[in-house]
Amino acid sequence: MTDRIHSLTVVLDENMRADDAEQLINAIRMMRGVADVAGNIAEHSHYVAETRVRRDLSQKLWAVLHPESAT
């Protein structure tokens, strides 16, 4: 028996203005089988968390690529 999917999550590559996202939301809403679509407001706490993760990952990558300069 094949598994059943009840929902999909779409993550945008960059934050988008609400009025610009409206066309995308409407297009997804018109697809067959879509019951509802909602946008999620970007908050500053998400930006801070994302920035910290990027910095942490870049430091770790730098340490792997340049072990002689890692402290």
Chimera marker file (.cmm) of the C-alpha trace (Angstrom):
<marker_set name="trace">
<marker id="1" x="0.000" y="0.000" z="0.000" r="1" g="1" b="0" radius="0.5"/>
<marker id="2" x="1.285" y="3.459" z="-0.881" r="1" g="1" b="0" radius="0.5"/>
<marker id="3" x="1.632" y="6.125" z="1.829" r="1" g="1" b="0" radius="0.5"/>
<marker id="4" x="-0.818" y="9.025" z="1.697" r="1" g="1" b="0" radius="0.5"/>
<marker id="5" x="0.351" y="12.656" z="1.802" r="1" g="1" b="0" radius="0.5"/>
<marker id="6" x="-1.931" y="15.050" z="3.708" r="1" g="1" b="0" radius="0.5"/>
<marker id="7" x="0.032" y="18.298" z="3.333" r="1" g="1" b="0" radius="0.5"/>
<marker id="8" x="3.008" y="19.929" z="1.646" r="1" g="1" b="0" radius="0.5"/>
<marker id="9" x="5.305" y="22.609" z="3.015" r="1" g="1" b="0" radius="0.5"/>
<marker id="10" x="6.860" y="25.138" z="0.645" r="1" g="1" b="0" radius="0.5"/>
<marker id="11" x="9.850" y="27.172" z="1.821" r="1" g="1" b="0" radius="0.5"/>
<marker id="12" x="10.762" y="30.286" z="-0.159" r="1" g="1" b="0" radius="0.5"/>
<marker id="13" x="14.431" y="30.908" z="-0.891" r="1" g="1" b="0" radius="0.5"/>
<marker id="14" x="14.060" y="34.531" z="0.288" r="1" g="1" b="0" radius="0.5"/>
<marker id="15" x="11.490" y="36.521" z="2.237" r="1" g="1" b="0" radius="0.5"/>
<marker id="16" x="8.870" y="38.019" z="-0.043" r="1" g="1" b="0" radius="0.5"/>
<marker id="17" x="6.573" y="40.994" z="0.402" r="1" g="1" b="0" radius="0.5"/>
<marker id="18" x="3.013" y="39.958" z="1.225" r="1" g="1" b="0" radius="0.5"/>
<marker id="19" x="1.560" y="41.711" z="-1.818" r="1" g="1" b="0" radius="0.5"/>
<marker id="20" x="4.137" y="40.032" z="-4.097" r="1" g="1" b="0" radius="0.5"/>
<marker id="21" x="3.411" y="36.620" z="-2.555" r="1" g="1" b="0" radius="0.5"/>
<marker id="22" x="-0.314" y="36.967" z="-3.177" r="1" g="1" b="0" radius="0.5"/>
<marker id="23" x="0.034" y="35.880" z="-6.828" r="1" g="1" b="0" radius="0.5"/>
<marker id="24" x="1.986" y="32.779" z="-5.806" r="1" g="1" b="0" radius="0.5"/>
<marker id="25" x="-0.529" y="31.959" z="-3.067" r="1" g="1" b="0" radius="0.5"/>
<marker id="26" x="-3.420" y="32.348" z="-5.517" r="1" g="1" b="0" radius="0.5"/>
<marker id="27" x="-1.686" y="30.123" z="-8.091" r="1" g="1" b="0" radius="0.5"/>
<marker id="28" x="-1.150" y="27.362" z="-5.528" r="1" g="1" b="0" radius="0.5"/>
<marker id="29" x="-4.737" y="27.746" z="-4.332" r="1" g="1" b="0" radius="0.5"/>
<marker id="30" x="-5.996" y="27.096" z="-7.901" r="1" g="1" b="0" radius="0.5"/>
<marker id="31" x="-4.164" y="23.761" z="-8.155" r="1" g="1" b="0" radius="0.5"/>
<marker id="32" x="-6.312" y="20.653" z="-8.018" r="1" g="1" b="0" radius="0.5"/>
<marker id="33" x="-6.505" y="19.076" z="-4.566" r="1" g="1" b="0" radius="0.5"/>
<marker id="34" x="-5.481" y="22.196" z="-2.605" r="1" g="1" b="0" radius="0.5"/>
<marker id="35" x="-7.855" y="22.915" z="0.282" r="1" g="1" b="0" radius="0.5"/>
<marker id="36" x="-6.128" y="26.014" z="1.668" r="1" g="1" b="0" radius="0.5"/>
<marker id="37" x="-2.954" y="28.087" z="1.410" r="1" g="1" b="0" radius="0.5"/>
<marker id="38" x="-1.649" y="30.520" z="4.001" r="1" g="1" b="0" radius="0.5"/>
<marker id="39" x="1.441" y="32.697" z="4.205" r="1" g="1" b="0" radius="0.5"/>
<marker id="40" x="3.612" y="32.893" z="7.311" r="1" g="1" b="0" radius="0.5"/>
<marker id="41" x="4.874" y="36.300" z="8.400" r="1" g="1" b="0" radius="0.5"/>
<marker id="42" x="8.671" y="36.592" z="8.679" r="1" g="1" b="0" radius="0.5"/>
<marker id="43" x="9.688" y="37.740" z="12.156" r="1" g="1" b="0" radius="0.5"/>
<marker id="44" x="12.952" y="39.228" z="13.347" r="1" g="1" b="0" radius="0.5"/>
<marker id="45" x="13.569" y="36.255" z="15.650" r="1" g="1" b="0" radius="0.5"/>
<marker id="46" x="13.642" y="33.967" z="12.596" r="1" g="1" b="0" radius="0.5"/>
<marker id="47" x="16.170" y="36.276" z="10.932" r="1" g="1" b="0" radius="0.5"/>
<marker id="48" x="18.381" y="36.280" z="14.037" r="1" g="1" b="0" radius="0.5"/>
<marker id="49" x="18.264" y="32.486" z="14.322" r="1" g="1" b="0" radius="0.5"/>
<marker id="50" x="19.027" y="32.049" z="10.622" r="1" g="1" b="0" radius="0.5"/>
<marker id="51" x="21.949" y="34.471" z="10.816" r="1" g="1" b="0" radius="0.5"/>
<marker id="52" x="23.434" y="32.647" z="13.796" r="1" g="1" b="0" radius="0.5"/>
<marker id="53" x="23.158" y="29.276" z="12.063" r="1" g="1" b="0" radius="0.5"/>
<marker id="54" x="24.781" y="30.637" z="8.898" r="1" g="1" b="0" radius="0.5"/>
<marker id="55" x="27.647" y="32.120" z="10.914" r="1" g="1" b="0" radius="0.5"/>
<marker id="56" x="28.154" y="28.894" z="12.848" r="1" g="1" b="0" radius="0.5"/>
<marker id="57" x="28.160" y="26.817" z="9.667" r="1" g="1" b="0" radius="0.5"/>
<marker id="58" x="30.526" y="29.184" z="7.870" r="1" g="1" b="0" radius="0.5"/>
<marker id="59" x="32.970" y="29.062" z="10.800" r="1" g="1" b="0" radius="0.5"/>
<marker id="60" x="32.883" y="25.258" z="10.797" r="1" g="1" b="0" radius="0.5"/>
<marker id="61" x="33.346" y="25.110" z="7.038" r="1" g="1" b="0" radius="0.5"/>
<marker id="62" x="36.264" y="27.562" z="7.253" r="1" g="1" b="0" radius="0.5"/>
<marker id="63" x="37.895" y="25.394" z="9.932" r="1" g="1" b="0" radius="0.5"/>
<marker id="64" x="37.601" y="22.323" z="7.690" r="1" g="1" b="0" radius="0.5"/>
<marker id="65" x="38.923" y="24.090" z="4.589" r="1" g="1" b="0" radius="0.5"/>
<marker id="66" x="41.683" y="26.006" z="6.400" r="1" g="1" b="0" radius="0.5"/>
<marker id="67" x="42.753" y="23.921" z="9.421" r="1" g="1" b="0" radius="0.5"/>
<marker id="68" x="46.040" y="25.816" z="9.781" r="1" g="1" b="0" radius="0.5"/>
<marker id="69" x="44.222" y="29.077" z="10.556" r="1" g="1" b="0" radius="0.5"/>
<marker id="70" x="41.585" y="27.621" z="12.900" r="1" g="1" b="0" radius="0.5"/>
<marker id="71" x="41.866" y="28.683" z="16.520" r="1" g="1" b="0" radius="0.5"/>
<link id1="1" id2="2" r="1" g="1" b="0" radius="0.2"/>
<link id1="2" id2="3" r="1" g="1" b="0" radius="0.2"/>
<link id1="3" id2="4" r="1" g="1" b="0" radius="0.2"/>
<link id1="4" id2="5" r="1" g="1" b="0" radius="0.2"/>
<link id1="5" id2="6" r="1" g="1" b="0" radius="0.2"/>
<link id1="6" id2="7" r="1" g="1" b="0" radius="0.2"/>
<link id1="7" id2="8" r="1" g="1" b="0" radius="0.2"/>
<link id1="8" id2="9" r="1" g="1" b="0" radius="0.2"/>
<link id1="9" id2="10" r="1" g="1" b="0" radius="0.2"/>
<link id1="10" id2="11" r="1" g="1" b="0" radius="0.2"/>
<link id1="11" id2="12" r="1" g="1" b="0" radius="0.2"/>
<link id1="12" id2="13" r="1" g="1" b="0" radius="0.2"/>
<link id1="13" id2="14" r="1" g="1" b="0" radius="0.2"/>
<link id1="14" id2="15" r="1" g="1" b="0" radius="0.2"/>
<link id1="15" id2="16" r="1" g="1" b="0" radius="0.2"/>
<link id1="16" id2="17" r="1" g="1" b="0" radius="0.2"/>
<link id1="17" id2="18" r="1" g="1" b="0" radius="0.2"/>
<link id1="18" id2="19" r="1" g="1" b="0" radius="0.2"/>
<link id1="19" id2="20" r="1" g="1" b="0" radius="0.2"/>
<link id1="20" id2="21" r="1" g="1" b="0" radius="0.2"/>
<link id1="21" id2="22" r="1" g="1" b="0" radius="0.2"/>
<link id1="22" id2="23" r="1" g="1" b="0" radius="0.2"/>
<link id1="23" id2="24" r="1" g="1" b="0" radius="0.2"/>
<link id1="24" id2="25" r="1" g="1" b="0" radius="0.2"/>
<link id1="25" id2="26" r="1" g="1" b="0" radius="0.2"/>
<link id1="26" id2="27" r="1" g="1" b="0" radius="0.2"/>
<link id1="27" id2="28" r="1" g="1" b="0" radius="0.2"/>
<link id1="28" id2="29" r="1" g="1" b="0" radius="0.2"/>
<link id1="29" id2="30" r="1" g="1" b="0" radius="0.2"/>
<link id1="30" id2="31" r="1" g="1" b="0" radius="0.2"/>
<link id1="31" id2="32" r="1" g="1" b="0" radius="0.2"/>
<link id1="32" id2="33" r="1" g="1" b="0" radius="0.2"/>
<link id1="33" id2="34" r="1" g="1" b="0" radius="0.2"/>
<link id1="34" id2="35" r="1" g="1" b="0" radius="0.2"/>
<link id1="35" id2="36" r="1" g="1" b="0" radius="0.2"/>
<link id1="36" id2="37" r="1" g="1" b="0" radius="0.2"/>
<link id1="37" id2="38" r="1" g="1" b="0" radius="0.2"/>
<link id1="38" id2="39" r="1" g="1" b="0" radius="0.2"/>
<link id1="39" id2="40" r="1" g="1" b="0" radius="0.2"/>
<link id1="40" id2="41" r="1" g="1" b="0" radius="0.2"/>
<link id1="41" id2="42" r="1" g="1" b="0" radius="0.2"/>
<link id1="42" id2="43" r="1" g="1" b="0" radius="0.2"/>
<link id1="43" id2="44" r="1" g="1" b="0" radius="0.2"/>
<link id1="44" id2="45" r="1" g="1" b="0" radius="0.2"/>
<link id1="45" id2="46" r="1" g="1" b="0" radius="0.2"/>
<link id1="46" id2="47" r="1" g="1" b="0" radius="0.2"/>
<link id1="47" id2="48" r="1" g="1" b="0" radius="0.2"/>
<link id1="48" id2="49" r="1" g="1" b="0" radius="0.2"/>
<link id1="49" id2="50" r="1" g="1" b="0" radius="0.2"/>
<link id1="50" id2="51" r="1" g="1" b="0" radius="0.2"/>
<link id1="51" id2="52" r="1" g="1" b="0" radius="0.2"/>
<link id1="52" id2="53" r="1" g="1" b="0" radius="0.2"/>
<link id1="53" id2="54" r="1" g="1" b="0" radius="0.2"/>
<link id1="54" id2="55" r="1" g="1" b="0" radius="0.2"/>
<link id1="55" id2="56" r="1" g="1" b="0" radius="0.2"/>
<link id1="56" id2="57" r="1" g="1" b="0" radius="0.2"/>
<link id1="57" id2="58" r="1" g="1" b="0" radius="0.2"/>
<link id1="58" id2="59" r="1" g="1" b="0" radius="0.2"/>
<link id1="59" id2="60" r="1" g="1" b="0" radius="0.2"/>
<link id1="60" id2="61" r="1" g="1" b="0" radius="0.2"/>
<link id1="61" id2="62" r="1" g="1" b="0" radius="0.2"/>
<link id1="62" id2="63" r="1" g="1" b="0" radius="0.2"/>
<link id1="63" id2="64" r="1" g="1" b="0" radius="0.2"/>
<link id1="64" id2="65" r="1" g="1" b="0" radius="0.2"/>
<link id1="65" id2="66" r="1" g="1" b="0" radius="0.2"/>
<link id1="66" id2="67" r="1" g="1" b="0" radius="0.2"/>
<link id1="67" id2="68" r="1" g="1" b="0" radius="0.2"/>
<link id1="68" id2="69" r="1" g="1" b="0" radius="0.2"/>
<link id1="69" id2="70" r="1" g="1" b="0" radius="0.2"/>
<link id1="70" id2="71" r="1" g="1" b="0" radius="0.2"/>
</marker_set>
